[in-house]
């Protein structure tokens, strides 16, 4: 009887662990934040991009992506990071 309950317990533990991992995925994804800054020129945006990414990483944030995007007033620095 012990041998029959042990596989059932293992299966239940595996299902619970799998459910926990799946439930954690949306939470991790939801913590992604975006920082934006309007910048007048491409050169200034590139310099700010490098300095800001370095500052975020030095502060312990994980930078997921970054770019200088053309916008009506010049450029917009966009940095996506995870807490």
C-alpha positions in Angstrom: 0.0 0.0 0.0 2.9 2.3 0.7 4.3 1.8 -2.8 0.9 2.8 -4.4 0.6 6.1 -2.3 4.2 7.2 -3.0 3.7 7.5 -6.8 0.5 9.4 -6.2 2.2 11.8 -3.8 5.0 12.3 -6.3 2.5 13.0 -9.1 0.6 15.5 -6.9 3.9 17.3 -6.0 4.9 17.4 -9.6 1.5 18.9 -10.6 1.7 21.5 -7.8 5.3 22.5 -8.8 4.2 22.8 -12.5 1.3 25.0 -11.5 3.5 27.2 -9.4 6.0 27.6 -12.3 3.2 28.5 -14.7 1.6 30.9 -12.3 5.0 32.7 -11.8 5.5 33.4 -15.5 2.8 36.1 -15.9 4.1 37.7 -12.6 7.6 37.9 -13.9 6.4 39.3 -17.2 4.2 41.9 -15.5 7.2 43.4 -13.7 8.7 44.7 -16.9 8.8 48.5 -16.8 9.6 51.1 -19.5 11.5 54.3 -19.1 11.2 57.0 -21.8 12.9 60.3 -22.3 12.4 62.9 -25.1 15.7 63.9 -26.7 16.4 66.6 -29.3 19.0 64.9 -31.5 20.2 61.4 -32.5 23.7 62.0 -31.1 22.4 63.1 -27.7 20.0 60.2 -27.6 22.8 57.7 -28.3 25.0 59.2 -25.5 22.1 59.2 -23.1 21.1 55.6 -24.1 24.6 54.3 -23.2 24.8 56.2 -19.9 21.2 55.4 -18.8 21.6 51.7 -19.6 24.8 51.6 -17.6 23.1 53.4 -14.7 20.2 51.0 -14.7 22.4 47.9 -14.7 24.7 49.4 -12.0 21.6 49.8 -9.9 20.7 46.2 -10.2 18.0 46.3 -12.8 18.0 43.9 -15.8 17.7 45.9 -19.0 15.6 43.9 -21.5 15.8 46.2 -24.5 16.7 49.8 -25.3 16.6 52.1 -28.4 16.5 55.6 -29.7 13.3 56.0 -31.7 12.4 58.9 -34.1 9.6 61.0 -32.7 7.9 64.2 -33.8 10.0 66.4 -31.5 13.3 64.6 -32.3 14.0 61.2 -30.6 12.6 59.2 -27.8 14.9 57.1 -25.6 13.1 53.9 -24.6 14.5 51.4 -22.1 12.6 48.4 -21.0 13.8 46.9 -17.7 12.8 44.3 -15.1 12.8 45.0 -11.4 
